[in-house]
Amino acid sequence: MPTDFAAPLASGLLDPAAPPPGIVLNAEGASVAKRYNVYRNNVTVSLIAAVAAIYPAVQRIVGEDFFRAMARAHVRETPPSSPLLFDYGRAFPAFIAAYPYAAEMPWLADVARIERAWLDAYHAADAPALAADDLAALPAQALPDLQLRAHPAAQVVRSAYPAVSIFAINRHEGPVSPLTTRDAQIALVTRPADEVIVTHLPDEAAPFLQALLDGQPLASAAEAALSANPSFDLTTHLAALIEAGVFASLPEETVA
């Protein structure tokens, strides 16, 4: 579709009050406004469906009617910038945080952020994950200065609410389990063995992981974790992070 045709046609698609663009021709016996409104409605419905597919837990929490109204408001405010539908809706969590009708659910935006991170992890580049045996094969003197790289699918989502638990009990169909905590939670999103998983990152592991993701060597990251929590267990938490698939495999020059 030529750009000089597409831009005017799209200009009013997300604004129900906008008149049809002048390039829409009137077929014999047909209303220009009616024809354009059908097309406009189809675009809006498709984008709402795309948002619903990305945020199923949010929709389950608030109900389909509430969700569709919220998604419609988002769609009209935020037109797509990519032809890929799975790439749409990145601004939806921030929209939820500012949406006045969701103000009584302050944790809802964080649940949406976890869902977005889940999808991004699903579509992240393929890469082998670091295995415990890879680390064990390194000489002991190399470990303190070792810098670990994040796997392309690994993401961290921090929340002041139990967003990981709320996400988990609403992500799938079936009875909703009671929420057993009100504590803040950190979501760790990874994709080991090609399956996206969301786990609760322990608070004591967060400074350690953040330091590693910031590029600090293993010894410095451990010092940061011990400074925040003197009882931090390096072996246990490093093994758990490796098992979760947080890190990419080591470059060949590291293991050579």
Secondary structure, DSSP 4 states (H G I P E B T S, - for coil): --HHHHHHHHTTTT-TTSPPPTTS---TT--HHHHHHHHHHHHHHHHHHHHHHH-HHHHHHH-HHHHHHHHHHHHHHS--SSS-GGGTTTTHHHHHHH-GGGTT-TTHHHHHHHHHHHHHHHTSPP-PBP-HHHHHTS-GGGSTT--PPBPTT-EEEEESS-HHHHHHHHSSSSPPPPP---S-EEEEEE-GGG--EEEEEPGGGHHHHHHHHTT--HHHHHHHHHHH-TT--HHHHHHHHHHHT-BBPPPHHHH-
